[in-house]
Amino acid sequence: MTENSAEMSHEEVLRVKLSVLTQEHRDLDAAIQALEEKRSTDPLQVRRLKRQKLALKDQIRAIEDELTPDIIA
């Protein structure tokens, strides 16, 4: 067994993290939608969840930028 097969590459780690963050983003989106459908929802709670969702989106974009090679035109 080589050292490389036992450890994930940086790119593989980023791809797994991207997958996890994307799922969390979807879950938050569903939670926000469910809360907004209930009329007795605390608006502060919805705002906090939306802020969390936005932070996740920023993290997702940062990882996608790191995984996408720069193309010099």
C-alpha positions, -999 to +999 in steps of 0.1 A: +000+000+000+015+033-010+013+065+010-009+081-016-036+054-015-039+058+023-045+095+022-068+117+002-054+144-020-061+180-013-085+181-043-103+150-030-107+166+004-121+197-012-146+177-033-159+159-002-161+191+017-179+207-013-204+178-013-211+182+024-215+220+023-238+217-008-260+192+011-261+215+042-271+244+019-300+223+005-311+213+040-311+249+052-330+259+021-357+233+029-358+243+066-362+280+057-390+272+032-408+251+058-405+278+084-417+305+060-448+284+052-457+284+089-472+318+096-463+317+133-425+316+126-400+337+144-386+361+118-353+364+136-348+326+134-355+327+096-331+356+092-304+336+111-309+306+089-307+327+058-274+342+070-261+307+076-272+297+041-254+327+026-222+319+046-224+283+032-228+296-003-197+318+001-177+287+013-190+266-016-179+293-041-145+296-025-140+258-029-153+258-064-129+286-073-100+266-058-110+235-078-115+254-110-081+260-128-074+296-138-076+301-175-053+328-187-067+344-219 
